[in-house]
């Protein structure tokens, strides 16, 4: 059979000459979309470089030419121009005859002058990138190929913790408004990092006080953040390791909040953490677990499935868990009336609630 029979350009407008017309496209996949996916890291790396160089903050509200930016920063003129043009092509900058300016999205989310800045999380993603390139090693050996962000260098730890703050700042106000904590006076934010959720829970519930429980390395970030919100009198930071059962004040809290904690551990340790959290509750207290929750088939949602791979790369046994797996942990911890709340986060996260009898 000749090539003209095997590859008919006119019969497959999506692929043109790429596609063997005897093949069937599944969910829009064809050589063109697959190659776009394969090379998408070009865009990722361009964004990472721009955030690392802090281009968007540097431009601010101005319109600057490439030579002006290169001269003021000391960067190479050719490289600077290429990066600016690529960012304009990606619609993160606008380019006119006067120079380059931030788009509204870049000003809102990529400039440090904005209180909606998410650059720390982007820098955290940058620190993870090398391990993702080496995923084949992690799959074949079945173990992590990078340090955990919470115990690595100061730069990595700052990007991780402040990245968690970036993410939580986008979700915590919505979660705080959707959860009924009106009957609670004391809340434990277990593994709470910078304390973002505790802050917003207290802001939405004036009679609530909270304890953020996390590693000692987290204390400076948490106390700084809590102070910035004027809540140092209502939110206390307590040092400890929630993975060891070293949790504060048994039967002292009306609610315990575990946000993105379980996925860092294997099934047995995750179940222990749930049990430790349950022990901190008074009878009738609520345990709330917020995480990337897989369907019981484990093949959706997409983000939770991909996040499991991220845990493979960076932990000994961490993973995303299905709803039924988390329910089983909660039941084993003695909790009842377990329900999935009507909440879905920007990255497809969910919340399960159980009550201590």
N, C-alpha and C positions, 0 to 999 in steps of 0.2 A: 504494500500500500504506500503510495507516495505521500510526501509531506503535505501536499495541498489537500489530501483527503483527511489527514490526521489533525491538521490545525487550520480550521476555517475561521478567519478573522471576522467575518461578517456575522457569524452565528452566535458570538459571545461578546456582547458589547462591554461587559465588565472587564474582561481579560484581554480582548483583542487577540493578538497572536500568542499570548501566554498559554491559553487553555486548550487542552484536548477536549473537543466538544462532546466526547463520549462520557466525560466525567460529570458528576452532579455536584453543584455548589451546595454546601451545607451551611446554613446560617450565615450566608454571605461570605464564607471563606473561599478565596481563590488565590492564585499566586501573587496577585497585586496586593491584596489585603494582608496576606501572610508576610510578605516582604516589608510592608509598612509596619506591621507589628514587630518584626525582627529588628528593624532599624529605629524603633521608636526611642531607644536610649539616646540617640543623637539629640532629640529634643530635651530629654531628661537632663543630659549632661550640660546642655546649653543653659537651661534654667539653673542648675546647681552652680555653674561657674558664675553666673550673673549675681546670684544671691551671695555666694562666697565673697565676691569682689564688692558687694554692696552697691552695685550700679544704680539701683532704683532709688536708694536713699540719697546717693550722690547727686543724681539728677533732680530729685525733689520736685518742686513746682516750676523749675526752669526748662528752657529749651536750649540744648547745648549741642555743638557740632562734635564730630569725632575728634578732630585735632584739639579742640578745647579740652575734652575729657582726657585724652591721652597726655596732653601737656600738664594738666593739673594733677593727674594721678601718677605720672611717670611710666605708664604702660606703653607697650609697643603700639605705634600708630596703626600698623596694618592689622594686627590682631584685634585691637579695639574696634576698628571699623567693621571688621567681619562679624564680631560678636554683636555689635549694635544692629547691624543689618539683619542678622538672624533673629534677634529678639523682635525687631519690627515685623519680620515675616511671620513670626509666631503671634503677632498682635499683642505683645506685651509692651512694646514701645510704638509710638507713631513717628514717622519720618516725614519731614517737610523740607523745603529749601532752607529753612532757618536752622534745622538740626533735628535732634531726637528729644522726645518728651514722653513722660510716663502715660500710659493709658490709665483710665480710672481704676481698673482692676489692679494694676501694678502699684498705683499710689495707695490703694486701700489695703492690699495684702502683702506687698513685697518691699515696702519702705518702712524703715524702723521709726519713722515719724508718725506712723499710724498705730492706733491702739488695736487694730485688727491684724497686725503683722503675724505672718505664719512662717517667716524665714527660718526660725529655729527648727521647726519640724522638717523643712526642706534640707537644712544642713544635717539633721539626723539621718534622713534618707541618703544623703551623700556619703555619710560614714558607713552606711550599710552596703553601698553599691558594690564594693570589691567582693564581698562574700556572695552576693547574688550572681556575679559573673562566674564564680566557682561552685555553683550549685551542684554540678555533676559530681564533684568530690564529696560533698555532704551526703548526697543520695547514695553513692556507692559505698561509703564508709559508715553511714548511718549516725554521724555525729556532727557537732558544731564545728565551724571553721572560723569563728570570730569570738572575741570577748563579749560578755554581756555589757550593754551600754551603761548600766547603772554602776558598774565596777571598773570601767576602763578609765582613760585619761580624763583630766579635768575638762578639756575642750569637748570631748565626746559626751561626758556626763552633763555638761551645761546644755548642749544641743538637745540631748535626750529629755532632760527634765523640763527645760523651757519649751521644747516641742510638745511635751505632754500638756503643758500649760496652754500653748497655742490651741491645741485640739480641744481641750476641755473648755476653754473660754467660748468656743463656738457652740458647744453642746450643753454645758452645765446650766446656763440660764433656762433653756427649754426643759431640761430634765427637772430642774428645781420647781418650775411652775407646774409640771405635770404630776409630780409626786405629792401625795397628801401626807405631810409630816406634821400636821397640826396638833396631833396628840403626843408628839415626841418632845422631850426636853433635853435629851443627851444623845448625840450621834457619834459613832466611831467611823472615821474614814480610814479604812485599813489598807495600807499600801498606797496612801493618798498622795505621794509625791509632793508637788508644790501646794497642795491643799485647795485646788481650784473648786472642786465639787463642794467641799465643806464650806468654802466661802459663799458660794451661791445658795446653798441650803440655808445658811444662817441669814443671808440677806433676804431670802423669801419667807423666813420664819423667825420673827424678831425675838421669840422666847427660847430659841434653840441655842445650845452651846455644843461644841464639837471638839473631838480629839483627832488629830492627824497622826497616824501611827506608821512610821517608816524608818528606813535605815538612817544612821547618823549622818551619812554623806548628803542626805537630802535636806537636813535641817536648815542650812543657810538659805537655800532657795525658798523653802516653805515659809520660814519666818519673814523673809523679805516680802514675799507676795502677800501674806496675811496682813502685814503691817501696812502695805500699800492700800489695802481695802479698809483700813481702820478697824480691824476685827481682832486685834491681839488680845483684847479683854474677853473674847468669847470663844476663840479657837486656840487650843494648846497643841504644841507638837511634842510627841513622846517618841523617843528612840527605841527601836527594837526590830527584831526579825520575825515577821509574821509566819514564815515558813517553819519555824521551830516550835511554835506554840507559845512563844513568849509574848502573849497578848495582854494588854492592860485590863485590870479591873473586871474580873468575872462578874457577870450578871449586873452590869452597871449601866447598860445602854438600852435605850428604847428602839434604836435602829442602828444597823451596821451596813456600811456601803462598801462593796468590793468592786472597783471599776478597773477592768483590764488587768486583773491580778492572776486569775486562774491559768490563762494561756501560757504563762511563763514556766509552768510546772507540768510534770507528768501526772497521769491519772491518780495515783495513790497520794502523792503530795497535794494535789489540788483538792482531793476529798478531805485531807487533814486540815487544810486551810479553811474550808467551809465549816468543818466541825469546830475549829478554833474560834471562828467568827460567831458561830451559834452560841458558844459558851459565854460570850460577852453580853448576851442579851438578857434582859429581864423577861419573865413570863409575859407573853403577849407581844414581845418585841418583834420587829420586822428585820429580816435579812434581805438585802437587795443586791443582786449580782448583775453587773453590767459587763458585757463582753461581746466579742464577735462570735455569734452563735450559729453553728452549722445546722442545716437540716439533718434529720436522722440518716439520710442517705449519704451525707458528708460531701456531696458534690455541688452544693450551693449553700448560701450565696457565694458569688465569685470571690469577693474580698476576703471572707473568712477562710475559704479554701487556700487562697494565696498566702494569707497570713500564717497559716500552718507551716508553709514552706519557710517563711521568715523565722519561725521558731526553730525549725530544723537547723537553720544556718547559725543560730546564735545561742541555743540552749541544748542541754543534754537530753531533755525529754519533753519540752514544752510543745503545745499544739492548740489549735482551736478545738472546742468541744461542741458536741451537738446538744440540742435542747434536752433530749432524754437523758444524756449523760449528766448534765448539770442537775436535772431533777433528781436523779438517783443519788447524787452527792448530798443534796439538800434533805432528801428523805432519810438517808443514812445518818445525817446530823441531828435527826429528830424533829425536823421542821414539818409543818403541815400547811394545808391550804395554799399549795404552790400554784402560782399563776404566771403566765407570760403577759407583761404589761403591753399596752397598745402604744409602743414607742419603737421607732426605727431611726438610728442615728445616721449622720452623713456618710459613714463608712459601713452601713448596714449592721450596726451593733443593735443589741436588744437587751431587755431587762427582765429577769425573773425575780419574783418576790415570794418569800415563804415566811411563816409565822412560827415563833417558838411557843409551844403549848403552855 
